[in-house]
Amino acid sequence: MRFLPFCLLTLICTSCYKSKPEPVDSNAFLSPTALGKLTHKKLSEVSGIAASVQNPGALWTVNDSNNPAEVYLVDENLNIKLTCKLGVKNRDWEDIEVGPGPVEGKHYVYVGDIGDNNGRHEYKYIYRFEEPVVEDGKKEITIRRFETFVVRLADAKKDTETLMVHPKTKNVYLVSKREQPVVVYELKAPLRIRDTLTAVPVTSLPLKQIVGGSISPDGNEVLLKNYDNIYYWNIEGMPLVEGLKARPQILPYVEEPQGESIAFNRDASGFYTLSEKIKGEDTYLYFYARSPAQQ
């Protein structure tokens, strides 16, 4: 209880703009191109995507709650190229990231078991393993070496569906969903597996229903999305928390059936979005290319 006043003070002091952002004209990215159509039965409830480093042009993805604890590598046509099995439970996997980790020069997959629709779980889990490379003839592997980070939010039990890893600082960020304003939480690197990690609130945003996010590979741009909008910040080398204090642009967005996934590609020439497959509606992997004027 002694920690609660500190948390509330932190939120008050670090909150950025106070009103809901208004749509603004943005020529940062073009209208999207529909790539692959989602038809694979294994990709039934896609809840996060991340661009692969070790497998150029491919994406990592996961399904959410009560699906198999499997991570899928897909191409832009949404064909599964590799299935990675983890010997854990998929309580509510909501996001996935590729980012730096403990060994310089290596790349790691972060899987966020961070969902909590009813706000009742004391702990969240983040799984991290070195990014695999597709090998000829191998369609499925078991990830035997991975780290499990046990995480609690400092102030309350909440639903979070957004996991981001900063490519420079290696800090990990979670964003709450079922409140307005939403709260951004930070786990400072290096992450340690021996103790429960406390994710500390570092800012609040007057948004709601945030379900996905991505930081560009150079750390200079941030995307967050809900079911209706994509919010974009160019933070120009500022610390992430400081950059988020600016009012974001709202990008043109083709609304998806239940779009919860967003990710920059590896050269930041654009970003992808992907929705869950909803019965009776077509679902596509969309790519929003950067406008030539912004390159």
C-alpha positions as CSV (number, residue, x, y, z in Angstrom):
1,M,0.0,0.0,0.0
2,R,2.9,2.3,0.6
3,F,3.8,2.0,-3.1
4,L,0.4,3.1,-4.3
5,P,0.7,6.9,-3.6
6,F,4.1,6.8,-5.4
7,C,2.4,5.2,-8.5
8,L,-0.4,7.7,-8.6
9,L,2.1,10.6,-8.3
10,T,4.2,9.1,-11.0
11,L,1.1,8.9,-13.3
12,I,0.2,12.5,-12.6
13,C,3.7,13.8,-13.1
14,T,4.4,11.9,-16.3
15,S,1.1,12.1,-18.1
16,C,1.5,13.7,-21.5
17,Y,-1.2,15.6,-23.5
18,K,-4.5,15.6,-21.7
19,S,-7.1,15.4,-24.4
20,K,-7.9,12.7,-27.0
21,P,-5.8,13.3,-30.1
22,E,-7.7,14.6,-33.1
23,P,-7.1,13.1,-36.6
24,V,-4.5,15.1,-38.5
25,D,-3.4,15.0,-42.1
26,S,-0.5,12.6,-42.4
27,N,1.5,11.7,-45.4
28,A,4.0,9.6,-43.4
29,F,2.6,6.3,-44.8
30,L,0.6,5.3,-47.8
31,S,-2.7,3.4,-47.9
32,P,-2.2,-0.3,-47.3
33,T,-1.6,-3.1,-49.7
34,A,-3.3,-6.4,-49.0
35,L,-0.7,-9.2,-49.0
36,G,-1.6,-12.8,-48.0
37,K,-5.1,-13.8,-47.1
38,L,-5.5,-15.6,-43.8
39,T,-6.7,-19.1,-44.4
40,H,-4.5,-21.4,-42.3
41,K,-6.5,-23.1,-39.6
42,K,-3.6,-22.9,-37.1
43,L,-3.7,-19.1,-37.3
44,S,-7.1,-18.9,-35.7
45,E,-6.8,-16.1,-33.2
46,V,-3.7,-14.1,-34.2
47,S,-2.9,-11.6,-31.4
48,G,0.6,-10.3,-32.3
49,I,3.2,-10.1,-35.1
50,A,6.9,-9.2,-35.2
51,A,9.3,-9.0,-38.2
52,S,12.0,-11.6,-38.2
53,V,15.7,-10.6,-38.3
54,Q,17.2,-14.0,-38.9
55,N,14.6,-14.9,-41.6
56,P,14.3,-11.8,-43.8
57,G,10.8,-11.1,-45.1
58,A,9.1,-13.4,-42.6
59,L,7.0,-12.6,-39.5
60,W,6.6,-14.3,-36.1
61,T,3.1,-14.6,-34.8
62,V,1.1,-16.2,-32.0
63,N,-2.5,-17.0,-31.1
64,D,-4.1,-15.9,-27.9
65,S,-5.7,-17.7,-25.0
66,N,-6.0,-21.4,-24.7
67,N,-4.4,-22.2,-28.0
68,P,-1.3,-24.3,-28.3
69,A,1.9,-22.8,-26.9
70,E,3.3,-22.4,-30.3
71,V,5.1,-19.6,-32.2
72,Y,4.7,-19.5,-35.9
73,L,7.0,-18.1,-38.6
74,V,5.0,-17.0,-41.6
75,D,5.8,-15.5,-45.0
76,E,3.9,-12.5,-46.4
77,N,1.4,-14.9,-47.9
78,L,0.7,-16.2,-44.4
79,N,2.1,-19.6,-45.1
80,I,3.6,-21.2,-42.0
81,K,7.3,-21.8,-42.6
82,L,8.2,-23.0,-39.1
83,T,6.4,-23.9,-35.9
84,C,8.2,-23.5,-32.6
85,K,6.8,-25.4,-29.6
86,L,7.3,-24.1,-26.0
87,G,6.7,-26.4,-23.1
88,V,4.5,-24.0,-21.2
89,K,0.8,-23.0,-21.1
90,N,-0.7,-20.4,-23.4
91,R,-2.9,-18.7,-20.7
92,D,-3.4,-15.6,-22.8
93,W,-0.6,-14.8,-25.3
94,E,-1.3,-11.3,-26.6
95,D,1.8,-10.1,-28.3
96,I,5.3,-11.0,-29.6
97,E,8.4,-9.0,-30.3
98,V,11.9,-9.5,-31.8
99,G,14.6,-7.5,-30.0
100,P,18.0,-7.4,-28.4
101,G,18.8,-9.5,-25.3
102,P,21.6,-10.6,-23.1
103,V,24.2,-11.4,-25.8
104,E,25.2,-8.5,-28.0
105,G,24.7,-9.1,-31.7
106,K,22.1,-11.8,-31.2
107,H,18.3,-11.4,-31.7
108,Y,15.6,-12.8,-29.4
109,V,11.9,-13.6,-29.6
110,Y,9.8,-12.3,-26.7
111,V,6.4,-13.8,-26.2
112,G,4.0,-12.0,-23.9
113,D,1.6,-14.0,-21.9
114,I,0.2,-10.7,-20.6
115,G,-3.5,-10.7,-21.3
116,D,-6.0,-10.6,-18.4
117,N,-9.5,-9.8,-19.6
118,N,-11.0,-9.8,-16.1
119,G,-8.0,-8.2,-14.2
120,R,-7.6,-11.1,-11.9
121,H,-4.1,-12.5,-12.4
122,E,-1.3,-11.4,-10.0
123,Y,1.4,-12.3,-12.5
124,K,2.2,-12.1,-16.2
125,Y,4.8,-14.1,-18.0
126,I,7.3,-13.1,-20.7
127,Y,9.2,-15.9,-22.5
128,R,12.4,-15.1,-24.3
129,F,14.5,-17.3,-26.6
130,E,17.2,-16.8,-29.3
131,E,15.6,-16.3,-32.7
132,P,15.7,-19.6,-34.7
133,V,16.7,-19.8,-38.4
134,V,14.6,-21.8,-40.8
135,E,16.5,-24.9,-41.9
136,D,15.7,-26.9,-45.0
137,G,13.4,-29.7,-44.3
138,K,12.5,-28.6,-40.8
139,K,8.9,-27.5,-40.3
140,E,8.7,-27.9,-36.5
141,I,11.1,-27.5,-33.6
142,T,10.8,-27.6,-29.8
143,I,12.4,-24.6,-28.1
144,R,14.2,-26.2,-25.1
145,R,16.2,-23.2,-24.0
146,F,14.2,-20.2,-23.1
147,E,13.9,-17.8,-20.2
148,T,10.7,-17.1,-18.2
149,F,10.2,-13.7,-16.7
150,V,7.5,-13.4,-14.0
151,V,6.1,-9.9,-14.0
152,R,3.6,-8.0,-11.9
153,L,2.2,-4.5,-12.5
154,A,3.2,-2.1,-9.7
155,D,-0.3,-0.6,-9.2
156,A,-3.1,-3.1,-10.1
157,K,-4.1,-6.2,-11.9
158,K,-4.9,-5.2,-15.4
159,D,-5.4,-6.5,-18.9
160,T,-2.4,-5.7,-21.2
161,E,-2.2,-6.7,-24.8
162,T,0.8,-4.7,-26.0
163,L,4.5,-5.7,-25.6
164,M,7.3,-3.6,-27.0
165,V,11.1,-4.0,-26.7
166,H,13.3,-1.0,-27.2
167,P,16.0,-1.8,-29.8
168,K,18.6,0.4,-28.1
169,T,17.9,0.4,-24.4
170,K,16.5,-3.2,-24.3
171,N,13.8,-1.9,-21.9
172,V,10.5,-3.7,-22.2
173,Y,7.1,-1.9,-22.3
174,L,3.6,-3.0,-21.6
175,V,0.5,-0.9,-22.3
176,S,-2.8,-1.4,-20.5
177,K,-6.0,-1.9,-22.5
178,R,-9.3,-1.7,-20.5
179,E,-9.1,1.9,-19.1
180,Q,-8.9,5.4,-20.3
181,P,-6.3,6.8,-20.1
182,V,-4.2,3.7,-20.8
183,V,-1.0,3.3,-18.8
184,V,2.5,2.6,-20.2
185,Y,4.6,0.3,-17.9
186,E,8.4,-0.1,-18.1
187,L,10.7,-3.0,-17.2
188,K,14.3,-1.8,-17.2
189,A,17.0,-4.0,-18.8
190,P,18.6,-6.2,-18.0
191,L,15.7,-8.5,-17.1
192,R,16.4,-11.1,-14.4
193,I,14.8,-14.4,-14.0
194,R,15.5,-15.0,-10.3
195,D,13.0,-12.5,-8.9
196,T,9.5,-11.3,-9.8
197,L,9.9,-8.2,-11.9
198,T,7.8,-5.1,-11.2
199,A,6.6,-3.2,-14.2
200,V,6.5,0.5,-13.2
201,P,4.0,3.0,-14.7
202,V,6.0,5.7,-16.6
203,T,3.3,7.6,-18.4
204,S,-0.4,7.6,-19.3
205,L,-2.0,8.3,-22.7
206,P,-5.6,9.6,-23.2
207,L,-6.4,6.6,-25.5
208,K,-8.4,3.4,-25.0
209,Q,-8.5,-0.2,-26.0
210,I,-4.8,-0.3,-27.1
211,V,-4.2,-3.8,-28.4
212,G,-0.8,-3.6,-30.1
213,G,2.3,-1.6,-30.6
214,S,5.7,-1.5,-32.3
215,I,9.0,0.5,-32.0
216,S,11.0,1.0,-35.2
217,P,14.3,-0.8,-35.5
218,D,16.2,2.5,-34.9
219,G,14.1,3.4,-31.9
220,N,12.9,6.7,-33.5
221,E,9.3,5.9,-34.2
222,V,6.4,4.3,-32.2
223,L,3.1,2.8,-33.3
224,L,0.1,2.0,-31.1
225,K,-3.2,0.7,-32.3
226,N,-6.7,0.0,-31.1
227,Y,-9.6,-1.4,-33.1
228,D,-10.3,1.9,-34.8
229,N,-7.1,3.8,-35.2
230,I,-3.3,3.6,-35.6
231,Y,-1.4,6.2,-33.6
232,Y,2.1,7.3,-34.7
233,W,4.9,9.2,-32.9
234,N,8.2,10.3,-34.5
235,I,10.3,10.7,-31.3
236,E,13.5,11.7,-33.1
237,G,16.0,10.1,-30.8
238,M,14.3,11.2,-27.6
239,P,13.8,8.7,-24.8
240,L,10.6,6.8,-25.5
241,V,8.7,8.1,-22.5
242,E,9.5,11.7,-23.4
243,G,8.6,11.1,-27.0
244,L,5.2,9.8,-26.1
245,K,4.3,13.1,-24.4
246,A,3.8,14.7,-27.8
247,R,0.4,14.5,-29.5
248,P,0.5,11.5,-32.0
249,Q,-0.6,11.5,-35.6
250,I,-3.6,9.3,-36.5
251,L,-2.7,7.4,-39.6
252,P,-5.1,6.2,-42.3
253,Y,-6.3,2.8,-41.4
254,V,-8.3,0.1,-43.1
255,E,-10.4,-1.3,-40.3
256,E,-10.0,-5.0,-39.7
257,P,-12.5,-7.5,-38.2
258,Q,-10.5,-7.7,-34.9
259,G,-7.1,-6.1,-35.7
260,E,-4.8,-6.6,-32.7
261,S,-1.4,-7.0,-34.4
262,I,1.0,-4.3,-35.7
263,A,4.8,-4.4,-36.5
264,F,7.4,-2.3,-38.3
265,N,9.3,-4.2,-40.9
266,R,13.1,-4.6,-40.4
267,D,14.2,-1.6,-42.5
268,A,11.3,0.6,-41.3
269,S,10.1,1.2,-44.9
270,G,6.6,0.5,-43.6
271,F,4.6,-1.6,-41.1
272,Y,2.2,-4.6,-41.1
273,T,-1.2,-5.1,-39.5
274,L,-3.0,-8.4,-39.1
275,S,-6.4,-9.3,-37.6
276,E,-7.9,-12.4,-36.1
277,K,-10.0,-14.5,-38.4
278,I,-13.6,-13.7,-37.9
279,K,-16.2,-16.1,-39.3
280,G,-17.7,-14.7,-42.5
281,E,-15.1,-11.9,-43.0
282,D,-11.9,-12.0,-45.1
283,T,-8.7,-11.3,-43.2
284,Y,-5.5,-10.1,-44.8
285,L,-1.9,-9.2,-43.9
286,Y,-1.7,-5.5,-44.8
287,F,1.4,-3.5,-45.5
288,Y,1.5,0.2,-45.1
289,A,4.6,1.5,-47.0
290,R,6.3,4.7,-46.0
291,S,5.5,7.6,-48.2
292,P,8.3,8.5,-50.7
293,A,8.2,12.0,-49.3
294,Q,9.2,10.7,-45.9
295,Q,12.1,8.4,-47.0
